[in-house]
Amino acid sequence: MKTTLKRSVSRGSMNGAPALPPSPLTAVTRYGPAGRSRVGLLGRILFWFLVTLLVAAGGLAGGVWLYFEHSIHETRAHTAEAKEAQAILDVVPPPDQAAVAMVLGYDSRLGADKGNPPRSDTVLLVRADPQTKAISLLSFPRDLVVEIPACRSFPTRVTRINEAYTECGTKGALQTIRNLTGIPINYFITVNFRGFTDIVNELGGVYIDVDRRYFNDVTGPGGYAKIDLHPGYQRLKGGPALDYVRYRHTDSDLYRNARQQEFLKAVKQQVSGLSAAWKLHGIVNAITSNVEVGVGGGGTLEPETVLSYAKLAYELPSGNFHQVRIEGLAEANLGGASVLTASDSQVDEAVETFMNPDPQAAEKAAAVATGGKPKPTGRSGPPASSVTVEVLNGNGVTGAADDGAFLLARRGYQALNGGDADRSNYFKTQVFYDPANADGSAAAADVAKLFGDADVAEAPAAQTLETTLRVIVGQTFKGRLTPGPKDETPEHEPAAVERDSGEAAQRVKRAQRRVDFPLLVPTLREEASDLSTLEPIRTYKLAGHDAVRLVYNGPFGTDYWGVQQTNWTDAPPLNGPSLIRRSGGREYKLFFNGSHLHVVAFEENGGAYWVVNSLLDKLSNETMLAIARGLKPIKR
């Protein structure tokens, strides 16, 4: 038997082009000036602007509904380029099934660049699933190297993903993303950057958690955009908000994408509370003048369709919002410029997670972090990670066993390619188990479900299984497994904490003199972290309330996490937790990004306190809980 390692090629090495030499992507990688990076957020926030604004509109008077219906009409594909792209979209599925939209932000050039093709920095896929009540986002760094199909006067070539739109328009970007991922795309949404500041200002600003001190005043050719932000939960107006989501001066595109995703969630919280028609009027005007929406299958965007997605987003628990990244990106050089590459397997892994998010991820992760046992994900047998599977080719299709084993491995099984079966005319896939194995029958049933219509049976007495299961793929296997949530439950690990040095306690004691509620002292910190040297503590006013923010740097150089304290006990980030758990007399509100614990919050003695993970959630769930439990009153 051979271990299944599906042959993968760098996404920068298609059609015989040589692969770019990969190197580890460090946390402090610069990809060029930030002046081109303003558009990525627009595509990301549009989804929330549309659905949450319209759900608010649904509760207003009939006249307002007619206004919104007209506004929806204004966003329908109307330019020649958009209509051309709309013609190749996949047919929109029935309302009760999942749909996927490509969201693309672009920058209409002004000044000296006027007349040149517009630029797009980031493309985003959004998947909304009414059945599992889950929304997932998959983002693509603008410097990711991919194959762009031939278009206009350009041949097929391997280059940055953002060149697809610049050279080939919306249609080219759509074809590129679909070829890269294999995902059917039912909608596209294009957004012009110029409306961003107006939209945020119409909202009255957006409350967001700023993880650290951001400052840069060196601009000009080859420089970076200006920024001057202090740490802590705060309201940002249009200009500062744009500065925050554009920033990548001392970190990388991955951190910028994370800032944008956090901003997305903040926008959802902000817009959900709107009810005044006059405010909605201004926001929708800013959106409709900068947006086009394409619909697959020759349909048109109807208000009822948007409202159905709006309802899903509006009622979505925070743990059912899944932010997916392509992991393990490598840095390379293309024509003297720094770019990113990803293997087929890395892209496939991200696609698998995007298409099959686990709605129970937060609950299972919380169970593991608190020492409990997580509920299985749609299975009755043992965890996939403990099941070994030998896959044999029983249909005569070249590579069928390799494909089957590879797909099972992506679902967490220890899968092996065993070669050919005893014959090549099996019609249905067969799953055999050893009756002497107590978990064998249940494990076989779980695997059979993945193949759809597979038969389950005990292994013949004359055959000795070296694995938990033996699968013989038949003619009904078409190179795909049935959709199902991917189990991403993390393994339990000890909290990576150590006693705080006491510096934080001294700073908190001094801050206590300036605020009118009891501050808490962190007695534990992540073991590789220290108070930030940029601005370790900040005391300030937050919506008329007292607030204090402690900022820690670690576990890696560009990671920052913090402890927020305020007497604003009904602040927006305290609403809608994924889960609530009681421990040690406190009621903790847990906010998850998928299976990653991002915020732990609680209230006591007239104050609200929360621990915020780093942008990339580098602190483990156990570490986050330990730090929160370690917040203690000041010793007098």
Secondary structure by P-SEA (a helix, b strand, c coil): cccccccccccccccccccccccccccccccccccccccaaaaaaaaaaaaaaaaaaccccaaaaaaaaaaaaaaccccaaaaaaaaaccccccccbbbbbbbbbbbcccccccccbbbbcbbbbbbbbccccbbbbbbbcccbbbbbcccccccccccccccccccccaaaaaaaaaaaccccccbbbbbbccaaaaaaaaacbbbbbbccbbbbccccccbbbbbbbbcccccccaaaaaaaaaccccccaaaaaaaaaaaaaaaaaaaaacccaaaaaaaaaaaaacbbbbbcccccccaaaaaaaaaaaaaccccccccccccbbbbbbccccccccccaaaaaaaaaaaaccccaaaaaaaaaaaccccccccccccccccbbbbbbbcccccaaaaaaaaaaaaaccccccccccccccccbbbbbbcccccaaaaaaaaaaaaacbbbbbcccccccccccbbbbbcccccccccbbbbbccccccccccccccaaaaaaaaaacccccbbbbbcccccccccccccccccccccccccbbbbbbccccccbbbbcccccccccccccccccccccccbbbbbbbccccccccccccccbbbbbbccccccccaaaaaaaaaacccccc
